[in-house]
Structures are given as C-alpha cells and as structure tokens.
Amino acid sequence: MAENLETLTACPVCSGNTFTPFISCKDYTVSRGTFKIVSCGTCGFVATSPRPTEAEAYKYYQSEDYISHSNTRKGLINKVYAWVRNYSIKKKEQLVTTTLGLSPETRRGKRLLDHGCGTGEFLDYCQKHGWDTMGLEPGEEARKLAISNYGLKVIKEVEINLLEEKRFDAITLWHVLEHVYPLNERIQKLKQLLKDDGVLIVAVPNHNTAEEKNTENFGRPTMCQGIYGTLTKPA
Ligand SMILES: [Zn+2]
C-alpha cells in the first residue's frame, strides 16, 4: 500500500540506535500487509519498522473500520459496540475530572483538548457535561463528521501551532500517541499548551499484556485497555 517505507535509525524516545525484533503482525484492517515491530535496545520502546513515511501514513486510516466504527447502529454487534463505547467514554471523562481534582460542578467551563478526537463522540459527551472542548483530528473525513454531527470545534494537525500557550486544563490522547510521528516535538508542544496545573492523559497499547502479544491483536485500538498515564505539567 505505502510506496515508501522508512526504517527507524533512531529511537523516537531516547535516540538509541540499536533495535531487536519484537514481533511481526498483520494489518487486518486496511492493508493486509505484515509489519515488523522492533524494540529499542536502550529503553525498550517498541515501534513499527520499517514503517510508512509520515506522508503516506494517512492511507492506513482510510477505512470504514478505522473511522471509529462510525455512525451506524444497526444490528446486535453495533448495538453492543455502541454500549461499550458509551461506557468507555463515560469512564474516560470521569478519569479526566478526578485527575484534575474536579467535580461535576467545578469542571464547568474547564478547557479540554482531545488530540486525535476521531468522529468526536468523547468530546460530544464532554461538551454536554460542561467542558469547553476542542478537538484535533488529522483525518479529514472524521474531522468533518465530528463538526457536522456534534457541532464541535475541531482543528487540523497543523493548526496546533496557532494555539496560545497555557490554554488547556486537560489534554487527552486515547490510543493516539502511538500514531504520532514527531513524538518528542509533539509532547513538548502539548506541555506548552497546558496550564501550569493542567494534566496530560495518555492511553497507549500495553505491549506486555497477553492479549497484545497475540499478533492478531497487537496495535489494534482496544477499548478500556492499555496503559493509562497521567502527567502533571512539570514546573
Ligand atoms: Zn529508546
């Protein structure tokens, strides 16, 4: 699918330059291609390598399946999916509220950026529960759906550089950071965008779980799983 693949020469986290094979897995969602996952010899970070170049990565996100199981609720499977998704959304919002030490009353008007908001279901819930929300979504189709379905404010990836510093109380990345190419730069940017007492909440796949070691599941977006890390902005 991608015409250009690039091999990692430096770890996106620690700049280490030794890698060992970790696992191979097949992309069942879009390309049906097999990808190799390597592990950094210095810090243990795992990443796809070779991987599509950033310019071609969008091709892997253009499927009905990937656009957040969009908006159909027909059939039992989709009903179950919608129920699980709604439960998950509620839990995520509770996590943001409690991490900030807020209550349903005091969260009103607090500013939340959801980085990689997809079609906007999480942000829609947050907006309806008092948050002042903004989404960032690189995928054009998903971005348009979030705006037209829920009336959300959703920016393109490049527009992140136009936002003023110390704007947000919370920034969330739900199974998104593993798709970001300029990893360290983006984290630095998100730190700038947080208020001094703001929080960054990140969920990424946990490659140490038995389920993720099953190659068919590796790297798939999974609900309510993975590592949830929260960081208070360093001084
Ligand atoms: Zn590393």
Boltz pocket constraint, residues with backbone or C-beta under 6 A from the ligand:
constraints:
  - pocket:
      binder: B
      contacts: [[A, 11], [A, 12], [A, 13], [A, 14], [A, 15], [A, 16], [A, 40], [A, 41], [A, 42], [A, 43], [A, 44], [A, 45]]
      max_distance: 6.0
